[in-house]
Amino acid sequence: MAGKPLQIVPPVSGVAELYDLGRGPESTSQRVKRLQAEARMLAREEVECLDRDLRRMAEQAKAIADGGDAYPAGIRELAGRISVDTAQRAEILRALLERLH
């Protein structure tokens, strides 16, 4: 597989070593757009992680609520409310995410 060999870019004070991967020079506006796209992607990943965590929490709370006499009544009742509320919030979060794309 022949390709352009990597070239070490001269060191810049206070910056780690960079490698030219053949992209060529990037203008400031291109860099801003790329960084904004990366930030949006990272933010979406965080929201998706929150969505998974909320769903997992709702399932765990439902398991406790449905756990019968193994759990005290007050805890079962609270877990039941947490399960419903958390599941609803996860659905809202998912709907907002889907609306963005």
WOGIGI-V13651 format. One record per pair of residues at least 6 apart in sequence whose ideal C-beta (glycine too) atoms are under 7 Angstrom apart, sorted by the first residue. I is the first residue (numbers start at 0). GAP is how many residues later the second one is. D is the distance in Angstrom with one decimal. If there is no record, write none. Layout:
# WOGIGI-V13651
I | GAP | D
I | GAP | D
This chain:
# WOGIGI-V13651
3 | 18 | 5.0
5 | 13 | 5.2
6 | 13 | 4.7
7 | 9 | 6.6
7 | 11 | 6.5
8 | 9 | 4.5
8 | 10 | 6.7
8 | 11 | 5.7
10 | 6 | 6.4
46 | 46 | 6.8
46 | 50 | 5.9
49 | 43 | 6.8
50 | 39 | 5.7
50 | 42 | 5.2
50 | 43 | 5.8
53 | 32 | 5.4
53 | 35 | 6.1
53 | 36 | 3.9
53 | 39 | 6.8
54 | 35 | 5.0
56 | 29 | 5.3
57 | 25 | 5.1
57 | 28 | 4.1
57 | 29 | 4.1
57 | 32 | 6.3
60 | 18 | 4.4
60 | 21 | 4.2
60 | 22 | 3.8
60 | 25 | 6.4
61 | 21 | 4.1
63 | 7 | 5.6
63 | 11 | 6.7
63 | 12 | 6.5
63 | 15 | 3.9
64 | 11 | 5.2
64 | 14 | 4.2
64 | 15 | 3.6
64 | 18 | 5.6
66 | 9 | 6.6
